[in-house]
């Protein structure tokens, strides 16, 4: 099989490879043999072409900045596949009109492009918003508040190896979960439906693409105004402030240094960057509302109480649960919010025991006998075996060299990761929810027992599980899209694998530009951090518990952990046994995040969620067409320009 295929040379030739007459929802019901006879397009239909991979690398690299930026802000990641499909379709139409391109991309070329972009933008990012920033925060001390970065070479090698391993782990799962069990993989199915619509109803697709591009253009303005450090008088600062003190007319509780506090002391401000408003429009009202509730509980309850809660620690020093109002979210909120998310995530995962059992039973039985022609299109099992040996060994070596993890602990982590990734992939296929947090926490808890004193080992072994489980589950979504459209699985896998190289460069380079030191994540001098990195805060908290032990923690923090853990369990049980009331019940994720984020971020997300809800209520059809493209465009524009501005700031004179 040649690595690349030749792209169609003329519009007439491209028209021969149009979409199938069979809709993706019909393919969902077909068994493997029927799929091969009626859907599979064969080996020679153009899909893995140079232009498709280059477009996927370009879009994936750009959208990787989006997931890095929003991940460091909120802890969430956004799906890339559909956005990449819309952007690619619109850009290629532009290239055709400008005579830069001679023929349209075929639907399977765009599907291959989607695979490359999704791999670049999603498979490489988990560690960059969790374990790596957590390591940086742990290195910060009162004497060195900036902390120390891990070697960029070490992080780059680690990221590439994890992405490669996660991509390979999807290989033995694909035929079982997609061909045989026919799991829906809702995001993958949605991407296939989107592609079918793009090639069948171009006008509607162009409207969405135009909305997305306008959103990107508007979003790109804000980093120039807020983050570009131009010289104003004697200081370098943005043209407009990053936050506005619009709540200081409200009362506040607690005294700090003998003076009454005001709401802005507790980070009750309005963020002027609309990226969180756009994220809130996508996430929805329920989660955003409970995030704000968590933030208010911190500002008007836990925070003020912590200012006066004195404890004499084992070193003989008197410390309070909260040392300053602006630090409340990372000194008290984190010890209440993280246990809510950890226990709720682990219990929700455990309650999916039927899914877990099916994952292991199904994988053990294999996909059954079938025509050798089908197997010829699938990725060979030898690729998985040799790849696991090569990249697994690479991870063990890199872990020992850069993170001081004994190689045998690396082997244990990789073995654990395969089984946890299998469970995560099935959960994604059945529910469209990948239990990333639960996967990482299981490994953290395991290594907290095995190597309790090493926060580095705790974090980096957990990053193996979280990153590989995330990327394998996400890439199965792309393989599902290709399956529904009749793509060649082996060519699609190659496209996915190529994407991880561009993704590694974009993610690692973008991280070191956006996060020059730990103050960017922890804040300083009364200011909230630019990137609060809530996922990393949660990982850091778990690692610290095992390192220092509960006896060295402030008694209030220990109590908060107990109450938070119990509340997380209660909330999951309420959702399970009162499903009809779910929309009115507190969101465990929302409450937890609201407690570990500066208030300005939850509030901005609630504003966006309300705007999205109002738009949907007033004009459902219009909102379904434009809401997600506009919001995704804003996020992409802000994120990409944010990285560009960070580069410009490096070259500006002091």
C-alpha positions as CSV (number, residue, x, y, z in Angstrom):
1,X,0.0,0.0,0.0
2,X,1.5,3.3,-1.1
3,X,1.7,5.9,1.7
4,X,-0.1,8.7,-0.2
5,X,-2.7,8.6,-2.9
6,X,-3.1,10.9,-5.8
7,X,-5.7,13.7,-5.4
8,X,-8.3,14.1,-8.1
9,X,-7.0,16.5,-10.8
10,X,-10.3,17.9,-12.0
11,X,-13.8,18.7,-10.6
12,X,-15.2,16.0,-12.8
13,X,-12.8,13.4,-11.4
14,X,-13.6,14.5,-7.8
15,X,-17.3,14.2,-8.5
16,X,-16.9,10.5,-9.1
17,X,-16.0,10.2,-5.4
18,X,-19.0,12.0,-3.9
19,X,-20.9,10.9,-0.7
20,X,-22.8,7.7,-0.6
21,X,-26.6,7.6,-1.1
22,X,-26.7,5.7,2.2
23,X,-27.2,8.0,5.3
24,X,-24.9,7.5,8.3
25,X,-27.8,6.5,10.5
26,X,-28.6,3.6,8.2
27,X,-25.0,2.4,8.3
28,X,-25.2,2.3,12.1
29,X,-27.6,-0.7,11.9
30,X,-25.4,-2.7,9.4
31,X,-23.3,-5.7,10.4
32,X,-19.7,-5.9,9.3
33,X,-20.4,-8.0,6.2
34,X,-23.1,-5.7,5.0
35,X,-20.9,-2.7,5.6
36,X,-18.2,-4.2,3.4
37,X,-20.6,-4.9,0.6
38,X,-22.6,-1.7,0.6
39,X,-20.6,1.0,2.3
40,X,-16.8,0.4,2.1
41,X,-15.4,2.5,-0.8
42,X,-12.3,0.4,-1.4
43,X,-8.6,1.0,-1.3
44,X,-8.3,3.2,-4.4
45,X,-10.8,6.0,-3.6
46,X,-8.7,9.1,-2.8
47,X,-8.6,9.9,0.9
48,X,-5.0,9.8,2.3
49,X,-3.6,12.6,0.0
50,X,-0.8,15.0,0.7
51,X,-3.2,18.0,0.6
52,X,-5.6,16.4,3.1
53,X,-2.9,15.7,5.6
54,X,-1.3,19.1,5.2
55,X,-4.7,20.8,5.7
56,X,-5.3,18.6,8.7
57,X,-1.9,19.5,10.2
58,X,-2.5,23.2,9.6
59,X,-6.0,23.3,11.1
60,X,-5.1,20.8,13.9
61,X,-2.1,22.8,14.9
62,X,-4.1,26.0,15.0
63,X,-7.0,24.4,16.9
64,X,-4.5,22.8,19.3
65,X,-3.9,26.3,20.6
66,X,-7.7,26.6,21.2
67,X,-7.8,23.5,23.4
68,X,-4.6,24.4,25.2
69,X,-6.0,27.9,25.9
70,X,-9.4,26.9,27.0
71,X,-8.1,23.9,28.9
72,X,-5.8,26.1,31.0
73,X,-8.7,28.4,31.6
74,X,-11.5,25.9,32.4
75,X,-10.1,22.4,32.5
76,X,-12.3,21.4,29.6
77,X,-11.4,20.4,26.0
78,X,-13.5,21.2,23.0
79,X,-14.1,18.7,20.1
80,X,-12.1,19.6,17.0
81,X,-13.4,17.3,14.3
82,X,-16.6,19.2,13.3
83,X,-14.9,22.6,13.5
84,X,-12.1,21.3,11.3
85,X,-14.5,19.9,8.8
86,X,-16.4,23.2,8.4
87,X,-13.2,25.3,8.2
88,X,-11.5,22.9,5.7
89,X,-14.6,22.9,3.5
90,X,-14.8,26.7,3.5
91,X,-11.1,27.2,2.9
92,X,-11.0,24.8,0.1
93,X,-14.0,26.5,-1.6
94,X,-11.9,29.7,-1.2
95,X,-8.8,28.1,-2.8
96,X,-11.0,26.9,-5.7
97,X,-12.4,30.3,-6.3
98,X,-8.9,31.9,-6.2
99,X,-7.6,29.1,-8.6
100,X,-5.1,28.0,-6.0
101,X,-6.7,24.5,-6.0
102,X,-7.7,22.7,-9.2
103,X,-10.3,20.2,-7.7
104,X,-12.5,19.9,-4.7
105,X,-11.5,17.6,-1.8
106,X,-13.5,14.4,-1.8
107,X,-15.6,13.6,1.2
108,X,-13.1,10.9,2.3
109,X,-10.2,13.3,1.9
110,X,-12.0,15.7,4.2
111,X,-12.6,12.7,6.6
112,X,-8.8,12.0,6.5
113,X,-8.1,15.7,7.1
114,X,-10.5,15.5,10.1
115,X,-8.5,12.6,11.5
116,X,-5.2,14.4,11.2
117,X,-6.6,17.6,12.7
118,X,-8.3,15.9,15.6
119,X,-5.2,13.9,16.4
120,X,-3.1,17.1,16.3
121,X,-5.5,19.2,18.3
122,X,-6.8,16.7,20.9
123,X,-4.5,13.6,21.3
124,X,-1.5,15.7,22.5
125,X,-3.1,18.0,25.0
126,X,-4.1,16.2,28.1
127,X,-0.8,16.4,30.0
128,X,-0.3,20.1,29.0
129,X,-3.4,21.1,31.0
130,X,-3.0,18.7,33.9
131,X,0.3,17.1,35.0
132,X,2.8,19.5,33.4
133,X,1.3,22.7,34.9
134,X,0.8,20.8,38.2
135,X,4.5,20.1,38.3
136,X,5.3,23.8,37.7
137,X,3.0,24.9,40.5
138,X,4.5,22.4,42.9
139,X,8.0,23.8,42.2
140,X,6.9,27.3,43.3
141,X,8.0,28.4,46.8
142,X,7.8,31.7,48.7
143,X,11.5,32.2,47.9
144,X,10.9,31.3,44.2
145,X,7.3,32.1,43.3
146,X,8.0,31.6,39.6
147,X,8.9,28.0,40.0
148,X,10.9,26.0,37.5
149,X,9.8,24.5,34.2
150,X,10.6,20.9,33.2
151,X,12.9,20.7,30.2
152,X,11.0,21.6,27.0
153,X,12.7,18.7,25.3
154,X,11.6,16.3,28.0
155,X,8.0,17.5,27.8
156,X,8.0,17.4,24.0
157,X,9.3,13.8,23.9
158,X,6.9,12.8,26.6
159,X,3.9,14.4,24.8
160,X,4.8,12.8,21.5
161,X,5.3,9.3,23.0
162,X,1.9,9.5,25.0
163,X,0.0,10.6,21.9
164,X,1.6,7.8,19.8
165,X,0.8,5.2,22.4
166,X,-2.8,6.4,22.8
167,X,-3.2,6.3,19.0
168,X,-1.9,2.7,18.9
169,X,-4.2,1.6,21.7
170,X,-7.2,2.4,19.6
171,X,-6.1,-0.2,17.0
172,X,-7.2,-3.5,18.8
173,X,-10.4,-1.7,20.1
174,X,-11.6,-0.4,16.8
175,X,-13.0,-3.6,15.1
176,X,-14.6,-4.8,18.3
177,X,-16.3,-1.6,19.4
178,X,-17.2,-0.2,16.0
179,X,-17.5,-3.1,13.5
180,X,-19.0,-5.7,15.8
181,X,-20.7,-4.0,18.7
182,X,-21.7,-1.0,16.5
183,X,-21.4,1.5,19.4
184,X,-22.7,4.9,18.3
185,X,-19.8,7.1,19.3
186,X,-22.2,10.1,19.2
187,X,-19.5,12.7,18.4
188,X,-18.1,10.6,15.6
189,X,-21.5,10.0,14.2
190,X,-22.3,13.7,14.3
191,X,-19.1,14.4,12.4
192,X,-20.1,11.9,9.7
193,X,-23.5,13.5,9.4
194,X,-21.9,16.9,9.2
195,X,-19.6,15.8,6.4
196,X,-22.5,14.2,4.5
197,X,-24.4,17.5,4.9
198,X,-21.5,19.6,3.8
199,X,-21.2,17.7,0.5
200,X,-25.0,17.5,0.0
201,X,-26.1,21.0,1.1
202,X,-23.2,23.3,0.6
203,X,-25.1,26.6,1.2
204,X,-25.9,25.7,4.8
205,X,-22.4,24.7,5.4
206,X,-21.1,27.9,4.0
207,X,-23.3,29.9,6.4
208,X,-21.9,28.0,9.4
209,X,-18.3,28.5,8.1
210,X,-18.9,32.2,7.6
211,X,-20.3,32.5,11.1
212,X,-17.2,30.6,12.5
213,X,-14.8,32.8,10.6
214,X,-16.5,36.0,11.7
215,X,-16.3,34.8,15.3
216,X,-12.6,34.1,14.9
217,X,-12.1,37.6,13.5
218,X,-13.9,39.3,16.4
219,X,-12.2,37.1,18.9
220,X,-8.8,37.9,17.6
221,X,-9.2,41.6,18.6
222,X,-9.4,40.9,22.3
223,X,-5.9,39.6,23.0
224,X,-4.5,42.6,21.1
225,X,-6.4,44.9,23.5
226,X,-6.0,43.0,26.7
227,X,-2.8,41.0,26.6
228,X,-0.4,43.0,24.2
229,X,2.0,44.7,26.6
230,X,2.3,48.1,25.0
231,X,4.1,50.9,26.9
232,X,1.6,53.2,28.5
233,X,3.4,56.1,30.4
234,X,6.1,54.2,32.3
235,X,4.7,50.7,32.4
236,X,3.9,47.9,29.9
237,X,0.3,46.9,30.1
238,X,-2.7,46.1,27.9
239,X,-4.8,48.9,26.3
240,X,-7.8,47.8,28.4
241,X,-7.8,46.0,31.8
242,X,-8.3,42.3,31.9
243,X,-11.1,42.6,34.6
244,X,-13.5,45.3,35.7
245,X,-14.6,45.9,39.4
246,X,-18.3,46.1,38.7
247,X,-19.4,44.3,41.9
248,X,-17.7,46.5,44.5
249,X,-21.0,48.2,45.3
250,X,-22.1,44.9,46.9
251,X,-21.3,44.0,50.5
252,X,-18.4,41.6,51.3
253,X,-17.5,39.6,54.4
254,X,-14.3,39.4,56.4
255,X,-11.4,41.7,57.3
256,X,-7.9,41.6,55.8
257,X,-5.1,43.5,57.5
258,X,-7.7,45.2,59.7
259,X,-9.7,46.6,56.8
260,X,-13.1,45.5,55.5
261,X,-12.9,43.6,52.2
262,X,-14.7,44.4,49.0
263,X,-16.0,41.9,46.5
264,X,-13.1,42.4,44.1
265,X,-10.7,41.3,46.9
266,X,-12.4,37.9,46.5
267,X,-12.0,37.9,42.7
268,X,-15.7,39.0,42.2
269,X,-14.9,40.9,39.1
270,X,-16.1,40.9,35.4
271,X,-13.6,39.3,33.0
272,X,-13.2,41.5,29.9
273,X,-12.0,38.6,27.8
274,X,-15.1,37.0,26.2
275,X,-13.5,33.6,25.8
276,X,-15.3,32.3,28.9
277,X,-18.6,33.8,27.7
278,X,-18.2,31.7,24.5
279,X,-17.3,28.6,26.5
280,X,-20.4,29.1,28.7
281,X,-22.6,29.3,25.6
282,X,-21.5,25.8,24.6
283,X,-21.4,24.3,28.1
284,X,-25.0,25.3,29.1
285,X,-26.8,26.9,32.0
286,X,-26.9,24.1,34.6
287,X,-23.1,23.6,34.9
288,X,-22.4,27.3,34.7
289,X,-25.0,28.2,37.3
290,X,-23.6,25.8,39.9
291,X,-20.1,27.1,39.2
292,X,-21.3,30.5,40.2
293,X,-23.0,29.1,43.3
294,X,-19.7,27.4,44.2
295,X,-17.8,30.7,43.7
296,X,-20.3,32.6,45.9
297,X,-20.1,30.0,48.6
298,X,-16.4,30.5,48.7
299,X,-16.5,34.3,48.7
300,X,-19.3,34.6,51.3
301,X,-18.6,31.4,53.4
302,X,-15.5,29.4,53.3
303,X,-13.2,32.3,52.4
304,X,-14.1,34.8,55.2
305,X,-14.2,31.9,57.8
306,X,-10.8,30.8,56.7
307,X,-9.2,34.2,57.3
308,X,-9.7,33.9,61.0
309,X,-9.3,30.1,61.3
310,X,-5.8,29.8,63.0
311,X,-3.9,26.5,63.4
312,X,-0.4,25.9,64.9
313,X,1.2,23.5,62.4
314,X,3.8,20.8,63.2
315,X,6.6,23.3,62.5
316,X,5.2,25.5,65.3
317,X,4.0,28.3,63.1
318,X,0.5,29.8,63.2
319,X,-1.3,29.6,59.9
320,X,-4.8,30.4,58.8
321,X,-6.9,28.3,56.4
322,X,-7.0,31.3,54.0
323,X,-4.0,33.8,54.1
324,X,-5.5,36.4,51.7
325,X,-8.9,36.9,50.1
326,X,-7.7,36.5,46.5
327,X,-6.0,33.2,47.5
328,X,-9.2,31.6,48.9
329,X,-9.9,29.6,45.8
330,X,-6.6,27.8,45.9
331,X,-6.2,27.6,49.7
332,X,-9.7,26.5,50.9
333,X,-11.9,26.2,47.8
334,X,-9.6,23.6,46.3
335,X,-9.9,21.3,49.3
336,X,-13.7,21.3,49.1
337,X,-14.1,21.4,45.3
338,X,-11.5,18.8,44.3
339,X,-13.0,16.0,46.6
340,X,-16.4,16.8,45.1
341,X,-15.1,16.1,41.6
342,X,-12.9,13.2,42.6
343,X,-15.5,11.2,44.5
344,X,-18.3,12.0,42.1
345,X,-16.1,11.1,39.1
346,X,-15.0,7.8,40.6
347,X,-18.5,6.8,41.8
348,X,-20.0,7.7,38.5
349,X,-17.4,5.5,36.8
350,X,-18.0,2.6,39.2
351,X,-21.7,2.8,38.6
352,X,-20.9,2.1,35.0
353,X,-19.9,-1.4,36.0
354,X,-22.0,-3.0,33.2
355,X,-20.0,-1.0,30.7
356,X,-16.7,-2.1,32.4
357,X,-17.8,-5.8,32.3
358,X,-18.8,-5.5,28.6
359,X,-15.5,-3.9,27.8
360,X,-13.5,-6.8,29.0
361,X,-15.9,-9.5,27.9
362,X,-16.2,-8.1,24.4
363,X,-12.5,-7.6,24.0
364,X,-11.7,-11.1,25.0
365,X,-14.0,-12.6,22.4
366,X,-12.6,-10.7,19.5
367,X,-14.7,-9.5,16.6
368,X,-15.4,-12.9,15.1
369,X,-14.5,-14.4,11.7
370,X,-15.1,-12.4,8.6
371,X,-14.0,-12.1,5.0
372,X,-10.3,-11.7,4.7
373,X,-10.9,-8.7,2.5
374,X,-12.2,-6.8,5.5
375,X,-9.2,-7.7,7.5
376,X,-7.0,-6.5,4.7
377,X,-8.4,-3.0,5.1
378,X,-8.0,-3.0,8.9
379,X,-4.8,-1.9,10.7
380,X,-2.6,-5.0,11.2
381,X,-2.3,-6.3,14.8
382,X,1.5,-6.3,14.3
383,X,1.4,-2.5,14.1
384,X,-0.1,-2.4,17.6
385,X,2.3,-5.0,19.1
386,X,5.5,-3.5,17.7
387,X,4.3,0.1,18.4
388,X,3.5,-0.8,22.0
389,X,6.9,-2.2,22.5
390,X,8.7,0.7,20.9
391,X,6.7,3.6,22.3
392,X,6.1,1.9,25.7
393,X,9.9,1.4,26.1
394,X,10.3,5.0,25.1
395,X,7.9,6.2,27.8
396,X,9.7,4.1,30.4
397,X,13.1,5.6,29.4
398,X,11.8,9.2,29.2
399,X,10.1,8.7,32.6
400,X,13.3,7.7,34.2
401,X,15.5,10.3,32.5
402,X,13.3,13.4,32.9
403,X,10.8,12.6,35.7
404,X,12.8,10.1,37.8
405,X,10.2,7.3,37.6
406,X,11.7,3.8,38.0
407,X,11.2,2.0,34.7
408,X,9.3,-0.9,36.3
409,X,6.7,1.6,37.6
410,X,6.4,2.9,34.0
411,X,5.6,-0.6,32.8
412,X,2.9,-1.0,35.5
413,X,1.4,2.3,34.4
414,X,1.3,1.3,30.7
415,X,-0.4,-2.0,31.5
416,X,-2.9,-0.3,33.7
417,X,-3.5,2.3,31.0
418,X,-4.4,-0.2,28.3
419,X,-7.2,-1.7,30.4
420,X,-8.4,1.7,31.6
421,X,-8.3,3.0,28.0
422,X,-10.5,0.1,26.9
423,X,-13.1,1.0,29.5
424,X,-12.9,4.7,28.6
425,X,-13.3,3.9,24.9
426,X,-16.5,1.9,25.6
427,X,-17.9,4.6,27.8
428,X,-17.3,7.1,25.0
429,X,-18.9,4.9,22.5
430,X,-22.0,4.4,24.6
431,X,-22.4,7.8,26.2
432,X,-20.1,10.3,24.4
433,X,-18.5,11.0,27.8
434,X,-14.8,10.1,28.4
435,X,-14.1,9.7,32.1
436,X,-10.7,11.4,31.9
437,X,-10.7,12.6,35.5
438,X,-11.6,9.2,36.9
439,X,-8.9,7.5,34.7
440,X,-6.2,9.8,35.9
441,X,-7.3,9.7,39.6
442,X,-7.2,5.8,39.6
443,X,-3.6,5.9,38.6
444,X,-2.8,8.8,41.0
445,X,-4.3,6.8,43.9
446,X,-2.4,3.7,42.8
447,X,0.9,5.5,42.7
448,X,0.1,7.5,45.9
449,X,0.3,4.1,47.6
450,X,3.3,2.8,45.6
451,X,5.5,5.9,45.7
452,X,3.8,8.3,48.3
453,X,6.7,10.7,48.6
454,X,7.1,11.4,44.9
455,X,4.7,14.0,43.5
456,X,6.5,13.9,40.1
457,X,5.9,10.1,39.8
458,X,2.4,10.5,41.0
459,X,1.6,13.1,38.4
460,X,3.5,11.7,35.4
461,X,2.3,8.1,35.7
462,X,-1.3,9.4,35.9
463,X,-0.6,11.5,32.8
464,X,0.1,8.3,30.9
465,X,-3.3,7.0,31.7
466,X,-5.2,10.2,31.2
467,X,-3.5,11.2,27.9
468,X,-3.6,7.7,26.3
469,X,-7.2,7.0,27.4
470,X,-8.3,10.4,26.1
471,X,-6.5,10.1,22.7
472,X,-7.6,6.5,22.0
473,X,-11.2,7.3,22.8
474,X,-11.2,10.5,20.8
475,X,-9.6,8.8,17.8
476,X,-12.2,6.0,17.9
477,X,-14.7,8.8,17.3
478,X,-12.8,9.7,14.1
479,X,-12.6,6.0,13.0
480,X,-16.4,5.8,13.6
481,X,-16.9,8.7,11.2
482,X,-14.8,7.0,8.6
483,X,-16.6,3.7,9.1
484,X,-20.0,5.4,8.5
485,X,-18.6,7.1,5.3
486,X,-16.9,3.9,3.9
487,X,-13.3,5.0,4.6
488,X,-10.3,2.8,4.5
489,X,-9.4,2.2,8.2
490,X,-5.7,1.7,7.7
491,X,-5.3,4.9,5.7
492,X,-7.3,6.8,8.3
493,X,-5.0,5.5,11.1
494,X,-2.0,6.7,9.2
495,X,-3.6,10.2,8.9
496,X,-4.2,10.1,12.7
497,X,-0.6,9.1,13.4
498,X,0.8,11.9,11.3
499,X,-1.3,14.5,13.2
500,X,0.5,13.9,16.5
501,X,3.7,15.4,15.3
502,X,2.2,18.8,14.5
503,X,0.1,18.6,17.6
504,X,3.1,18.1,19.8
505,X,4.9,21.1,18.4
506,X,1.8,23.3,18.8
507,X,0.8,22.1,22.3
508,X,4.3,22.2,23.8
509,X,5.4,25.4,22.1
510,X,2.1,27.1,23.0
511,X,2.3,26.0,26.6
512,X,5.8,27.5,27.2
513,X,4.7,30.7,25.5
514,X,1.4,31.1,27.5
515,X,2.9,29.9,30.8
516,X,6.3,31.5,31.3
517,X,6.3,30.8,35.0
518,X,4.1,29.6,37.9
519,X,2.7,33.1,38.7
520,X,0.7,32.7,35.4
521,X,-1.1,29.8,37.1
522,X,-1.1,30.9,40.7
523,X,-1.5,34.6,40.5
524,X,0.4,37.2,42.4
525,X,0.1,40.4,44.4
526,X,-3.6,40.3,44.8
527,X,-4.3,39.4,41.2
528,X,-6.1,36.3,39.9
529,X,-4.0,34.1,37.6
530,X,-4.3,34.5,33.9
531,X,-4.7,30.7,33.6
532,X,-6.1,29.1,36.8
533,X,-5.7,25.6,35.3
534,X,-8.4,23.9,37.3
535,X,-7.5,20.4,36.1
536,X,-3.9,20.9,37.1
537,X,-5.0,22.3,40.5
538,X,-7.0,19.0,41.1
539,X,-4.0,16.8,40.2
540,X,-1.7,18.9,42.3
541,X,-4.0,18.6,45.3
542,X,-4.2,14.8,45.1
543,X,-0.4,14.5,44.8
544,X,0.2,16.8,47.8
545,X,-2.0,14.7,50.0
546,X,0.1,11.7,49.4
547,X,3.4,13.6,49.8
548,X,2.7,15.4,53.0
549,X,0.1,13.2,54.6
550,X,-3.2,14.3,56.2
551,X,-1.6,15.1,59.6
552,X,0.4,18.0,58.1
553,X,-2.8,19.6,56.6
554,X,-4.8,22.4,58.3
555,X,-7.6,20.8,60.3
556,X,-10.1,22.9,58.3
557,X,-8.8,21.6,55.0
558,X,-9.1,18.0,56.3
559,X,-12.7,18.7,57.3
560,X,-13.4,20.3,53.9
561,X,-12.0,17.2,52.1
562,X,-14.3,15.0,54.2
563,X,-17.4,17.1,53.5
564,X,-16.6,17.6,49.9
565,X,-16.0,13.9,49.3
566,X,-19.3,13.1,50.9
567,X,-21.2,15.8,49.0
568,X,-19.8,14.4,45.7
569,X,-21.1,10.9,46.5
570,X,-24.5,12.3,47.5
571,X,-24.9,14.3,44.3
572,X,-24.1,11.3,42.0
573,X,-26.6,9.1,43.9
574,X,-29.3,11.8,43.6
575,X,-28.8,12.0,39.8
576,X,-28.9,8.3,39.5
577,X,-32.0,7.7,41.6
578,X,-33.9,10.9,40.7
579,X,-33.2,11.1,36.9
580,X,-36.3,13.1,36.1
581,X,-35.0,15.9,38.5
582,X,-31.5,16.0,37.1
583,X,-31.8,19.4,35.6
584,X,-32.7,20.9,39.0
585,X,-30.1,19.0,41.0
586,X,-26.7,20.6,41.8
587,X,-24.0,19.7,39.2
588,X,-21.0,18.1,41.0
589,X,-18.7,19.3,38.2
590,X,-20.1,22.8,38.3
591,X,-19.9,23.1,42.1
592,X,-16.4,21.7,42.2
593,X,-15.0,23.9,39.4
594,X,-16.7,27.0,40.9
595,X,-14.8,26.4,44.2
596,X,-11.4,26.1,42.5
597,X,-11.6,28.9,40.0
598,X,-11.4,32.7,40.5
599,X,-15.0,33.9,40.5
600,X,-14.6,36.0,37.3
601,X,-14.4,32.8,35.2
602,X,-17.6,31.1,36.4
603,X,-19.5,34.4,36.2
604,X,-18.4,35.0,32.6
605,X,-19.5,31.4,31.7
606,X,-22.9,31.9,33.2
607,X,-23.3,35.1,31.2
608,X,-22.5,33.1,28.0
609,X,-24.8,30.2,29.0
610,X,-27.7,32.6,29.6
611,X,-27.1,34.3,26.2
612,X,-27.1,30.8,24.5
613,X,-30.3,29.8,26.3
614,X,-32.0,33.1,25.4
615,X,-31.0,32.7,21.8
616,X,-32.2,29.1,21.7
617,X,-35.5,30.1,23.3
618,X,-36.2,33.0,21.0
619,X,-35.1,31.3,17.7
620,X,-34.3,27.7,18.0
621,X,-33.5,27.1,14.3
622,X,-31.2,30.0,14.1
623,X,-29.4,29.2,17.3
624,X,-28.9,25.5,16.2
625,X,-27.3,26.8,13.0
626,X,-25.1,29.6,14.4
627,X,-24.5,29.3,18.2
628,X,-21.8,26.7,18.2
629,X,-19.9,28.1,15.1
630,X,-19.9,31.6,16.6
631,X,-18.8,30.4,20.0
632,X,-16.2,28.1,18.6
633,X,-15.0,30.9,16.3
634,X,-14.6,33.3,19.2
635,X,-12.7,30.7,21.3
636,X,-10.4,29.9,18.3
637,X,-9.7,33.5,17.4
638,X,-8.9,34.4,21.0
639,X,-6.8,31.4,21.6
640,X,-4.7,31.6,18.4
641,X,-4.2,35.4,18.7
642,X,-3.4,34.9,22.4
643,X,-0.4,32.7,21.4
644,X,0.7,35.2,18.8
645,X,0.5,38.0,21.3
646,X,2.6,36.0,23.7
647,X,5.3,35.7,21.1
648,X,5.1,39.4,20.3
649,X,5.4,40.3,24.0
650,X,8.7,38.4,24.2
651,X,10.2,40.7,21.7
652,X,8.9,44.0,23.2
653,X,11.4,46.1,25.1
654,X,10.9,46.6,28.9
